[in-house]
Amino acid sequence: MIEIEGLTKIYGSYVAVSDLSFRVEAGEVLGLVGPNGAGKTTTLRCLTGIIPPARGEIRICGHSLCSDPVAAKRGLAFMPDEPRLFDYLTVREHLQFTARIYGVHDFQARADALLEELELKEKGNALPAELSRGMKQKLVIACGLLHSPSVLLFDEPLTGLDPIGIRRMKSTILKRGREGAAIIISSHLLHLVEELCDRVLILNQGRKVIHGSLEEIQKTLPGLRADTTLEEMFLRITGHADDGTAMK
Ligand code: ATP
């Protein structure tokens, strides 16, 4: 579903992502984690075609993002951490506009279902200025889900959501995974990643440090307890294991 081979992104002379390769299969949820500046957002932006890589091949649902960009982008949705909306379109008009761009014909039924699922039903006629931060985030996600993409890319999907919103968003993400979508979640909330993701990829300074299920990652780190959390593994892998214990 998502195939990345040798992805490299260079800003000026700074190598933000270096020779990154990995795959995400249908139905798999991958957690993309790493310290600030590790290259997570850069990777997601390359995957969506927002920025061009210096080198590397990206395939979405079998389509090359470089040579067949429209077909590749048709199958994906990117939900950025900062909701960007149109000031003069209501919630429903955002969905209508997105439906027209993606050629979604049964828009009304899908929009109703998504507004219900994401608790935005009462806000159908509201403009972005009348929405809370969490509601804006939900609207961005509703627009992303409208065309039933096979590949979902989430950058910090829970930012600004209340506890009920968080619980609902988790089930929204897991439902799409069960339905066969390939999903990447980039987040600093490691307990969320641990809970939702089948596999984890840790980036550090633009390079893949480790990639696998929690059990597989744990096996590469000798001397850990069986119940070691992803946070502990992360601190150890990124060379900050002492920071955690020093805080206790
Ligand atoms: P965070 O967890 O803080 O969001 P991140 O892992 O998403 O970090 P990126 O935003 O991908 O990291 O940034 C990776 C590196 O690339 C950083 O050193 C950043 O300063 C640099 N960078 C990102 N965007 C640009 C840009 N447009 N121009 C120059 N350098 C950039």
py3Dmol code that shows the C-alpha trace and the ligand (Angstrom):
import py3Dmol

protein = """\
ATOM      1  CA  MET A   1       0.000   0.000   0.000  1.00  0.00           C
ATOM      2  CA  ILE A   2       2.738   2.451   1.029  1.00  0.00           C
ATOM      3  CA  GLU A   3       6.214   1.727  -0.315  1.00  0.00           C
ATOM      4  CA  ILE A   4       9.157   4.023   0.293  1.00  0.00           C
ATOM      5  CA  GLU A   5      12.584   3.261  -1.104  1.00  0.00           C
ATOM      6  CA  GLY A   6      15.664   5.370  -0.384  1.00  0.00           C
ATOM      7  CA  LEU A   7      13.756   8.572   0.477  1.00  0.00           C
ATOM      8  CA  THR A   8      16.114  11.511   0.965  1.00  0.00           C
ATOM      9  CA  LYS A   9      15.098  15.133   1.545  1.00  0.00           C
ATOM     10  CA  ILE A  10      17.607  17.953   1.650  1.00  0.00           C
ATOM     11  CA  TYR A  11      16.813  21.554   2.662  1.00  0.00           C
ATOM     12  CA  GLY A  12      19.646  23.701   1.280  1.00  0.00           C
ATOM     13  CA  SER A  13      22.614  21.703   2.497  1.00  0.00           C
ATOM     14  CA  TYR A  14      20.780  20.145   5.472  1.00  0.00           C
ATOM     15  CA  VAL A  15      19.815  16.484   5.089  1.00  0.00           C
ATOM     16  CA  ALA A  16      16.460  16.226   6.906  1.00  0.00           C
ATOM     17  CA  VAL A  17      15.674  12.638   5.834  1.00  0.00           C
ATOM     18  CA  SER A  18      18.336  10.223   4.671  1.00  0.00           C
ATOM     19  CA  ASP A  19      17.913   7.027   2.635  1.00  0.00           C
ATOM     20  CA  LEU A  20      14.661   6.000   4.330  1.00  0.00           C
ATOM     21  CA  SER A  21      12.978   2.772   3.200  1.00  0.00           C
ATOM     22  CA  PHE A  22       9.915   1.033   4.623  1.00  0.00           C
ATOM     23  CA  ARG A  23       6.521  -0.394   3.684  1.00  0.00           C
ATOM     24  CA  VAL A  24       3.099  -0.237   5.286  1.00  0.00           C
ATOM     25  CA  GLU A  25       0.725  -3.032   4.274  1.00  0.00           C
ATOM     26  CA  ALA A  26      -3.062  -2.893   3.960  1.00  0.00           C
ATOM     27  CA  GLY A  27      -4.676  -3.016   7.392  1.00  0.00           C
ATOM     28  CA  GLU A  28      -1.443  -2.080   9.177  1.00  0.00           C
ATOM     29  CA  VAL A  29      -1.095   0.902  11.519  1.00  0.00           C
ATOM     30  CA  LEU A  30       2.468   2.215  11.700  1.00  0.00           C
ATOM     31  CA  GLY A  31       3.633   4.627  14.402  1.00  0.00           C
ATOM     32  CA  LEU A  32       6.209   7.122  13.137  1.00  0.00           C
ATOM     33  CA  VAL A  33       8.050   8.516  16.144  1.00  0.00           C
ATOM     34  CA  GLY A  34      11.223  10.423  16.868  1.00  0.00           C
ATOM     35  CA  PRO A  35      12.564  13.465  18.717  1.00  0.00           C
ATOM     36  CA  ASN A  36      11.824  17.035  17.570  1.00  0.00           C
ATOM     37  CA  GLY A  37      13.457  17.615  14.201  1.00  0.00           C
ATOM     38  CA  ALA A  38      13.862  13.899  13.466  1.00  0.00           C
ATOM     39  CA  GLY A  39      12.224  14.272  10.044  1.00  0.00           C
ATOM     40  CA  LYS A  40       8.718  12.889  10.681  1.00  0.00           C
ATOM     41  CA  THR A  41       6.728  15.779   9.181  1.00  0.00           C
ATOM     42  CA  THR A  42       9.195  16.023   6.302  1.00  0.00           C
ATOM     43  CA  THR A  43       8.628  12.325   5.589  1.00  0.00           C
ATOM     44  CA  LEU A  44       4.830  12.741   5.665  1.00  0.00           C
ATOM     45  CA  ARG A  45       4.993  15.820   3.450  1.00  0.00           C
ATOM     46  CA  CYS A  46       7.105  13.915   0.909  1.00  0.00           C
ATOM     47  CA  LEU A  47       4.656  11.001   1.064  1.00  0.00           C
ATOM     48  CA  THR A  48       1.760  13.295   0.167  1.00  0.00           C
ATOM     49  CA  GLY A  49       3.614  15.042  -2.653  1.00  0.00           C
ATOM     50  CA  ILE A  50       3.531  18.426  -0.863  1.00  0.00           C
ATOM     51  CA  ILE A  51       7.316  18.640  -1.104  1.00  0.00           C
ATOM     52  CA  PRO A  52       9.522  16.786  -3.599  1.00  0.00           C
ATOM     53  CA  PRO A  53      12.235  14.462  -2.305  1.00  0.00           C
ATOM     54  CA  ALA A  54      15.816  14.869  -3.485  1.00  0.00           C
ATOM     55  CA  ARG A  55      16.007  11.122  -4.096  1.00  0.00           C
ATOM     56  CA  GLY A  56      13.936   8.022  -3.603  1.00  0.00           C
ATOM     57  CA  GLU A  57      10.809   6.314  -4.831  1.00  0.00           C
ATOM     58  CA  ILE A  58       7.368   6.541  -3.201  1.00  0.00           C
ATOM     59  CA  ARG A  59       4.510   4.301  -4.282  1.00  0.00           C
ATOM     60  CA  ILE A  60       0.950   4.697  -2.986  1.00  0.00           C
ATOM     61  CA  CYS A  61      -1.402   1.784  -3.776  1.00  0.00           C
ATOM     62  CA  GLY A  62       1.063   0.715  -6.466  1.00  0.00           C
ATOM     63  CA  HIS A  63       1.200   4.139  -8.168  1.00  0.00           C
ATOM     64  CA  SER A  64       4.440   6.085  -8.302  1.00  0.00           C
ATOM     65  CA  LEU A  65       4.032   9.502  -6.680  1.00  0.00           C
ATOM     66  CA  CYS A  66       6.616  10.842  -9.122  1.00  0.00           C
ATOM     67  CA  SER A  67       5.391   9.462 -12.460  1.00  0.00           C
ATOM     68  CA  ASP A  68       1.671   8.998 -11.701  1.00  0.00           C
ATOM     69  CA  PRO A  69       0.945  11.626  -9.024  1.00  0.00           C
ATOM     70  CA  VAL A  70      -2.810  11.999  -9.521  1.00  0.00           C
ATOM     71  CA  ALA A  71      -3.503   8.263  -9.193  1.00  0.00           C
ATOM     72  CA  ALA A  72      -1.199   8.062  -6.158  1.00  0.00           C
ATOM     73  CA  LYS A  73      -2.806  11.065  -4.433  1.00  0.00           C
ATOM     74  CA  ARG A  74      -6.330   9.828  -5.185  1.00  0.00           C
ATOM     75  CA  GLY A  75      -5.740   6.955  -2.786  1.00  0.00           C
ATOM     76  CA  LEU A  76      -4.407   8.934   0.155  1.00  0.00           C
ATOM     77  CA  ALA A  77      -5.422  11.454   2.772  1.00  0.00           C
ATOM     78  CA  PHE A  78      -3.089  13.577   4.883  1.00  0.00           C
ATOM     79  CA  MET A  79      -4.383  14.971   8.149  1.00  0.00           C
ATOM     80  CA  PRO A  80      -1.848  17.622   9.277  1.00  0.00           C
ATOM     81  CA  ASP A  81      -1.478  18.630  12.920  1.00  0.00           C
ATOM     82  CA  GLU A  82      -2.429  22.242  12.183  1.00  0.00           C
ATOM     83  CA  PRO A  83      -5.994  22.415  10.824  1.00  0.00           C
ATOM     84  CA  ARG A  84      -6.132  24.699   7.798  1.00  0.00           C
ATOM     85  CA  LEU A  85      -9.657  25.550   6.697  1.00  0.00           C
ATOM     86  CA  PHE A  86     -11.402  27.972   4.366  1.00  0.00           C
ATOM     87  CA  ASP A  87     -12.665  30.992   6.340  1.00  0.00           C
ATOM     88  CA  TYR A  88     -15.861  31.415   4.320  1.00  0.00           C
ATOM     89  CA  LEU A  89     -16.965  27.786   3.938  1.00  0.00           C
ATOM     90  CA  THR A  90     -19.189  26.136   6.536  1.00  0.00           C
ATOM     91  CA  VAL A  91     -18.512  22.643   7.883  1.00  0.00           C
ATOM     92  CA  ARG A  92     -20.874  21.100   5.333  1.00  0.00           C
ATOM     93  CA  GLU A  93     -19.481  23.224   2.503  1.00  0.00           C
ATOM     94  CA  HIS A  94     -15.982  21.961   3.339  1.00  0.00           C
ATOM     95  CA  LEU A  95     -17.228  18.414   2.881  1.00  0.00           C
ATOM     96  CA  GLN A  96     -19.107  19.345  -0.308  1.00  0.00           C
ATOM     97  CA  PHE A  97     -16.023  21.029  -1.769  1.00  0.00           C
ATOM     98  CA  THR A  98     -13.815  18.056  -0.877  1.00  0.00           C
ATOM     99  CA  ALA A  99     -16.385  15.691  -2.426  1.00  0.00           C
ATOM    100  CA  ARG A 100     -16.295  17.643  -5.698  1.00  0.00           C
ATOM    101  CA  ILE A 101     -12.493  17.582  -5.833  1.00  0.00           C
ATOM    102  CA  TYR A 102     -12.365  13.822  -5.271  1.00  0.00           C
ATOM    103  CA  GLY A 103     -15.458  13.020  -7.347  1.00  0.00           C
ATOM    104  CA  VAL A 104     -17.411  11.529  -4.425  1.00  0.00           C
ATOM    105  CA  HIS A 105     -20.954  11.036  -5.742  1.00  0.00           C
ATOM    106  CA  ASP A 106     -22.813   9.745  -2.686  1.00  0.00           C
ATOM    107  CA  PHE A 107     -21.481  12.736  -0.760  1.00  0.00           C
ATOM    108  CA  GLN A 108     -24.609  13.460   1.297  1.00  0.00           C
ATOM    109  CA  ALA A 109     -24.832  10.049   2.955  1.00  0.00           C
ATOM    110  CA  ARG A 110     -21.087   9.895   3.593  1.00  0.00           C
ATOM    111  CA  ALA A 111     -20.988  13.440   4.975  1.00  0.00           C
ATOM    112  CA  ASP A 112     -23.877  12.705   7.344  1.00  0.00           C
ATOM    113  CA  ALA A 113     -22.182   9.542   8.603  1.00  0.00           C
ATOM    114  CA  LEU A 114     -18.858  11.328   9.160  1.00  0.00           C
ATOM    115  CA  LEU A 115     -20.455  14.308  10.907  1.00  0.00           C
ATOM    116  CA  GLU A 116     -22.208  11.846  13.201  1.00  0.00           C
ATOM    117  CA  GLU A 117     -19.049   9.759  13.785  1.00  0.00           C
ATOM    118  CA  LEU A 118     -16.936  12.831  14.556  1.00  0.00           C
ATOM    119  CA  GLU A 119     -19.599  14.609  16.630  1.00  0.00           C
ATOM    120  CA  LEU A 120     -19.949  17.565  14.266  1.00  0.00           C
ATOM    121  CA  LYS A 121     -23.601  17.087  13.382  1.00  0.00           C
ATOM    122  CA  GLU A 122     -24.742  20.180  15.265  1.00  0.00           C
ATOM    123  CA  LYS A 123     -22.091  22.320  13.568  1.00  0.00           C
ATOM    124  CA  GLY A 124     -22.946  21.659   9.920  1.00  0.00           C
ATOM    125  CA  ASN A 125     -23.686  25.323   9.196  1.00  0.00           C
ATOM    126  CA  ALA A 126     -20.873  26.791  11.297  1.00  0.00           C
ATOM    127  CA  LEU A 127     -17.894  28.655   9.845  1.00  0.00           C
ATOM    128  CA  PRO A 128     -14.354  27.784  11.037  1.00  0.00           C
ATOM    129  CA  ALA A 129     -14.265  30.914  13.234  1.00  0.00           C
ATOM    130  CA  GLU A 130     -17.215  29.462  15.156  1.00  0.00           C
ATOM    131  CA  LEU A 131     -15.475  26.121  15.814  1.00  0.00           C
ATOM    132  CA  SER A 132     -13.209  25.146  18.688  1.00  0.00           C
ATOM    133  CA  ARG A 133      -9.646  23.919  17.977  1.00  0.00           C
ATOM    134  CA  GLY A 134     -10.727  20.304  18.457  1.00  0.00           C
ATOM    135  CA  MET A 135     -13.732  20.735  16.144  1.00  0.00           C
ATOM    136  CA  LYS A 136     -11.479  22.161  13.419  1.00  0.00           C
ATOM    137  CA  GLN A 137      -9.224  19.144  13.816  1.00  0.00           C
ATOM    138  CA  LYS A 138     -12.220  16.830  13.481  1.00  0.00           C
ATOM    139  CA  LEU A 139     -13.402  18.663  10.342  1.00  0.00           C
ATOM    140  CA  VAL A 140      -9.987  18.240   8.705  1.00  0.00           C
ATOM    141  CA  ILE A 141     -10.179  14.525   9.496  1.00  0.00           C
ATOM    142  CA  ALA A 142     -13.771  14.274   8.200  1.00  0.00           C
ATOM    143  CA  CYS A 143     -12.665  15.876   4.905  1.00  0.00           C
ATOM    144  CA  GLY A 144      -9.749  13.436   4.719  1.00  0.00           C
ATOM    145  CA  LEU A 145     -11.969  10.393   5.262  1.00  0.00           C
ATOM    146  CA  LEU A 146     -14.707  11.473   2.833  1.00  0.00           C
ATOM    147  CA  HIS A 147     -13.322   9.704  -0.249  1.00  0.00           C
ATOM    148  CA  SER A 148     -12.555   6.505   1.718  1.00  0.00           C
ATOM    149  CA  PRO A 149      -8.795   6.612   1.085  1.00  0.00           C
ATOM    150  CA  SER A 150      -6.736   3.423   1.228  1.00  0.00           C
ATOM    151  CA  VAL A 151      -3.792   5.273   2.779  1.00  0.00           C
ATOM    152  CA  LEU A 152      -4.193   7.539   5.798  1.00  0.00           C
ATOM    153  CA  LEU A 153      -1.423   9.759   7.124  1.00  0.00           C
ATOM    154  CA  PHE A 154      -2.034  11.403  10.501  1.00  0.00           C
ATOM    155  CA  ASP A 155       0.261  14.033  12.032  1.00  0.00           C
ATOM    156  CA  GLU A 156      -0.597  14.297  15.756  1.00  0.00           C
ATOM    157  CA  PRO A 157      -4.278  13.379  15.285  1.00  0.00           C
ATOM    158  CA  LEU A 158      -5.283  13.877  18.914  1.00  0.00           C
ATOM    159  CA  THR A 159      -4.037  17.453  19.384  1.00  0.00           C
ATOM    160  CA  GLY A 160      -6.770  19.577  20.898  1.00  0.00           C
ATOM    161  CA  LEU A 161      -9.306  16.782  21.381  1.00  0.00           C
ATOM    162  CA  ASP A 162     -11.125  16.268  24.677  1.00  0.00           C
ATOM    163  CA  PRO A 163     -11.098  12.826  26.373  1.00  0.00           C
ATOM    164  CA  ILE A 164     -14.273  11.688  24.596  1.00  0.00           C
ATOM    165  CA  GLY A 165     -12.957  13.046  21.296  1.00  0.00           C
ATOM    166  CA  ILE A 166      -9.694  11.158  21.864  1.00  0.00           C
ATOM    167  CA  ARG A 167     -11.524   7.912  22.494  1.00  0.00           C
ATOM    168  CA  ARG A 168     -13.685   8.400  19.399  1.00  0.00           C
ATOM    169  CA  MET A 169     -10.727   9.351  17.221  1.00  0.00           C
ATOM    170  CA  LYS A 170      -8.873   6.210  18.306  1.00  0.00           C
ATOM    171  CA  SER A 171     -11.820   4.069  17.278  1.00  0.00           C
ATOM    172  CA  THR A 172     -12.176   6.018  14.001  1.00  0.00           C
ATOM    173  CA  ILE A 173      -8.525   5.260  13.180  1.00  0.00           C
ATOM    174  CA  LEU A 174      -8.723   1.598  14.212  1.00  0.00           C
ATOM    175  CA  LYS A 175     -11.956   1.115  12.233  1.00  0.00           C
ATOM    176  CA  ARG A 176     -10.221   2.328   9.037  1.00  0.00           C
ATOM    177  CA  GLY A 177      -7.339  -0.049   9.752  1.00  0.00           C
ATOM    178  CA  ARG A 178      -9.737  -2.987  10.205  1.00  0.00           C
ATOM    179  CA  GLU A 179     -11.385  -2.024   6.914  1.00  0.00           C
ATOM    180  CA  GLY A 180      -8.006  -2.430   5.192  1.00  0.00           C
ATOM    181  CA  ALA A 181      -6.442   1.043   5.090  1.00  0.00           C
ATOM    182  CA  ALA A 182      -2.674   1.405   5.485  1.00  0.00           C
ATOM    183  CA  ILE A 183      -2.176   4.013   8.197  1.00  0.00           C
ATOM    184  CA  ILE A 184       0.764   6.056   9.466  1.00  0.00           C
ATOM    185  CA  ILE A 185       0.402   7.986  12.717  1.00  0.00           C
ATOM    186  CA  SER A 186       3.137  10.438  13.635  1.00  0.00           C
ATOM    187  CA  SER A 187       2.910  11.387  17.301  1.00  0.00           C
ATOM    188  CA  HIS A 188       4.889  12.230  20.406  1.00  0.00           C
ATOM    189  CA  LEU A 189       2.149  10.570  22.487  1.00  0.00           C
ATOM    190  CA  LEU A 190       3.916   7.247  22.823  1.00  0.00           C
ATOM    191  CA  HIS A 191       1.139   5.606  24.849  1.00  0.00           C
ATOM    192  CA  LEU A 192      -1.199   6.364  21.916  1.00  0.00           C
ATOM    193  CA  VAL A 193       1.280   4.871  19.450  1.00  0.00           C
ATOM    194  CA  GLU A 194       1.686   1.832  21.703  1.00  0.00           C
ATOM    195  CA  GLU A 195      -2.082   1.380  21.894  1.00  0.00           C
ATOM    196  CA  LEU A 196      -2.959   1.900  18.224  1.00  0.00           C
ATOM    197  CA  CYS A 197      -0.004   0.773  16.177  1.00  0.00           C
ATOM    198  CA  ASP A 198       0.970  -2.698  14.947  1.00  0.00           C
ATOM    199  CA  ARG A 199       4.501  -1.559  14.221  1.00  0.00           C
ATOM    200  CA  VAL A 200       6.691   1.389  15.098  1.00  0.00           C
ATOM    201  CA  LEU A 201       9.408   3.174  13.135  1.00  0.00           C
ATOM    202  CA  ILE A 202      11.767   5.363  15.121  1.00  0.00           C
ATOM    203  CA  LEU A 203      13.511   8.149  13.229  1.00  0.00           C
ATOM    204  CA  ASN A 204      16.446  10.085  14.631  1.00  0.00           C
ATOM    205  CA  GLN A 205      18.291  12.841  12.773  1.00  0.00           C
ATOM    206  CA  GLY A 206      16.599  11.828   9.548  1.00  0.00           C
ATOM    207  CA  ARG A 207      17.612   8.180   9.736  1.00  0.00           C
ATOM    208  CA  LYS A 208      15.642   5.036  10.518  1.00  0.00           C
ATOM    209  CA  VAL A 209      16.913   3.732  13.834  1.00  0.00           C
ATOM    210  CA  ILE A 210      14.537   0.834  14.293  1.00  0.00           C
ATOM    211  CA  HIS A 211      11.370  -0.574  12.688  1.00  0.00           C
ATOM    212  CA  GLY A 212       9.202  -3.416  13.924  1.00  0.00           C
ATOM    213  CA  SER A 213       6.535  -4.558  16.348  1.00  0.00           C
ATOM    214  CA  LEU A 214       7.059  -3.706  20.021  1.00  0.00           C
ATOM    215  CA  GLU A 215       8.101  -7.318  20.671  1.00  0.00           C
ATOM    216  CA  GLU A 216      10.633  -7.185  17.843  1.00  0.00           C
ATOM    217  CA  ILE A 217      12.030  -3.864  19.048  1.00  0.00           C
ATOM    218  CA  GLN A 218      12.249  -5.155  22.608  1.00  0.00           C
ATOM    219  CA  LYS A 219      14.280  -8.166  21.461  1.00  0.00           C
ATOM    220  CA  THR A 220      16.915  -5.868  19.971  1.00  0.00           C
ATOM    221  CA  LEU A 221      17.429  -4.153  23.337  1.00  0.00           C
ATOM    222  CA  PRO A 222      19.002  -6.533  25.828  1.00  0.00           C
ATOM    223  CA  GLY A 223      18.163  -6.402  29.521  1.00  0.00           C
ATOM    224  CA  LEU A 224      14.641  -4.943  29.278  1.00  0.00           C
ATOM    225  CA  ARG A 225      11.692  -6.178  31.351  1.00  0.00           C
ATOM    226  CA  ALA A 226       8.865  -7.936  29.520  1.00  0.00           C
ATOM    227  CA  ASP A 227       6.501  -5.039  30.323  1.00  0.00           C
ATOM    228  CA  THR A 228       8.845  -2.299  29.103  1.00  0.00           C
ATOM    229  CA  THR A 229       6.890   0.590  27.583  1.00  0.00           C
ATOM    230  CA  LEU A 230       7.520   2.168  24.196  1.00  0.00           C
ATOM    231  CA  GLU A 231       8.536   5.329  26.059  1.00  0.00           C
ATOM    232  CA  GLU A 232      11.331   3.485  27.845  1.00  0.00           C
ATOM    233  CA  MET A 233      12.459   1.851  24.605  1.00  0.00           C
ATOM    234  CA  PHE A 234      12.339   5.216  22.841  1.00  0.00           C
ATOM    235  CA  LEU A 235      14.478   6.902  25.500  1.00  0.00           C
ATOM    236  CA  ARG A 236      16.976   4.076  25.354  1.00  0.00           C
ATOM    237  CA  ILE A 237      17.159   4.021  21.550  1.00  0.00           C
ATOM    238  CA  THR A 238      17.532   7.791  21.267  1.00  0.00           C
ATOM    239  CA  GLY A 239      20.212   7.847  23.969  1.00  0.00           C
ATOM    240  CA  HIS A 240      18.135   9.544  26.697  1.00  0.00           C
ATOM    241  CA  ALA A 241      17.557   6.581  29.008  1.00  0.00           C
ATOM    242  CA  ASP A 242      19.032   8.478  31.969  1.00  0.00           C
ATOM    243  CA  ASP A 243      16.742  11.483  31.475  1.00  0.00           C
ATOM    244  CA  GLY A 244      13.660   9.517  32.534  1.00  0.00           C
ATOM    245  CA  THR A 245      15.150   8.077  35.671  1.00  0.00           C
ATOM    246  CA  ALA A 246      16.643  11.430  36.630  1.00  0.00           C
ATOM    247  CA  MET A 247      13.144  12.953  36.632  1.00  0.00           C
ATOM    248  CA  LYS A 248      11.698  10.373  39.036  1.00  0.00           C
TER     249      LYS A 248
END
"""
ligand_1 = """\
31
ATP
P 8.771 17.745 15.372
O 8.630 16.530 16.237
O 9.411 18.873 16.113
O 7.522 18.150 14.666
P 9.809 16.487 12.952
O 10.382 15.141 13.245
O 8.467 16.532 12.338
O 9.884 17.375 14.257
P 10.684 17.994 10.637
O 9.678 19.103 10.751
O 10.502 16.995 9.573
O 10.880 17.230 12.028
O 12.109 18.682 10.477
C 13.286 17.914 10.235
C 14.464 18.857 10.073
O 14.316 19.600 8.853
C 14.589 19.888 11.194
O 15.974 20.080 11.481
C 14.009 21.154 10.587
O 14.612 22.324 11.126
C 14.340 20.986 9.126
N 13.351 21.627 8.261
C 12.028 21.334 8.207
N 11.404 22.084 7.279
C 12.364 22.889 6.739
C 12.371 23.896 5.723
N 11.247 24.231 5.065
N 13.538 24.521 5.460
C 14.680 24.181 6.093
N 14.763 23.230 7.059
C 13.607 22.592 7.371
"""
view = py3Dmol.view(width=600, height=400)
view.addModel(protein, "pdb")
view.setStyle({"model": 0}, {"cartoon": {"style": "trace"}})
view.addModel(ligand_1, "xyz")
view.setStyle({"model": 1}, {"stick": {}})
view.zoomTo()
view.show()
